[in-house]
Amino acid sequence: MRKLIVAFDEPSDGWLRIELGYEGHLLAEPFSHIYPTLGELCGALCDLVAGHGGRRVVFLLEPAELVLAMTPLDGRTARIGVRLFKDRSRTSDGDLVFEFVGERHEIVLAFWRALRRLQTDLSDSDFEERWRAPFPKLEMASLTECLNERGLLHDKARRS
């Protein structure tokens, strides 16, 4: 089965770049700190782990927006769809710019690892200065707890 790659660059001047990819498909976009995207992403991932679907996460590209939707397909798999809208009015269906179907737990773990690296690569004060908002520690702790409750994190992963 295909492996999802998720990565964030270091924040800079209130912007942060996300990369989503697999087997030659890549989406890489910088997004703004204006929306609470990182905290909402943690919540959506927790919902996905629990098998709930339909939560969307909006990434502000100023003025365009990326909308990431994570939908469970069955007990094991999920679909990620990312649509690009020209602005926040979202008057059209948007253009599908990225799609991935894979094991639900692998999708969540790929995002968790990328968020964890983002959380630990900079000090709290450096992150907040560069991102212009604090890292969503409570939301990340909730996501980590969701993963722990389902036995998805191993000791090595928790420390990374």
Order of alpha helices (4+ residues) and beta strands (2+ residues): beta-beta-beta-alpha-beta-beta-beta-beta-alpha-alpha-alpha-alpha
